[in-house]
Amino acid sequence: MATREQAGSRPARPGYQDRRPPPHGGRSLRGPAEEFDRKVQDLVRSAGIPVELAREVAAGTLDLNDVIKRMAFSDEVERIISRHDLNRALATQVALGHIDLELVLSRRRIAARAAEHKSRSTLEDARVSGQELSVGPHGHKTLRGRVLAVERYEVVVAATESGTEERVHKLQIKYAFPAADYKRVKKALSYDKARRDRSIEPVVRPQDRYACSDRRLGVACDRKTHVSAVTLEGEVFSGEIVWVARYEFAIRTRQGAEIVIFRHALDDLREGT
């Protein structure tokens, strides 16, 4: 009579043919198949690994330590995905140590802030709200008033002191802040010795201006780096950058004042005071 193998059927599990009926009614002898199943169940209970992986470990095709490491890695990827809302590919790179998680999160925060404030305009906001502003035009002057109109190149301001309407070219304005914060801004204002005594015209061509990228400003904002912004005529405002827009950015001083620096009027940006 043909065996299973000779008949072309699937080979039996190792040890299947070694099962023997109990001799003379005695106890059954445990064969290799029973030992294999017992080892699998022990691995499932003690190591907490799935049955399929436990079978491979019991068969010797996988190392138990490798399986545990693989499971721990998979759990770490899932934790990163759940906690930080990353896609699986990026979370896997982080878990492997190929990408720094803080760098990924920082870039995401910077991008979110950039999208939120990109089109922000302090002058336009003041026009809509009616808030009284103090602006610093070139020539070391101060103009206090309410913004009546924001045109393509000029701003129309109703000056508080003179009661007249003044038209100021946008490039003439170096900085601006709420008029109510005048005393706090005055305490925060200092001057750069090399630039203090010069009175110059704005830099018209963008390529001739001080280069300060969105990325640099965004990183300083995200890290809450203390910076000093120096204007073309030497005014220095120190503090933390709180938002960055296309044409301007804001610094919050230690006194609590928020000063907007127009990027066309920036001459230097350095860390510290």
PyMOL commands that set and color helices and strands:
alter all, ss='L'
color gray80, all
select helices_A, chain A and resi 16-18+23-25+32-47+51-59+64-84+88-96+101-117+122-129+170-172+179-188+206-208+214-222+263-265
alter helices_A, ss='H'
color red, helices_A
select strands_A, chain A and resi 132-137+143-150+154-159+165-169+173-178+190-191+226-231+235-244+248-252+258-262+266-271
alter strands_A, ss='S'
color yellow, strands_A
deselect
rebuild
show_as cartoon
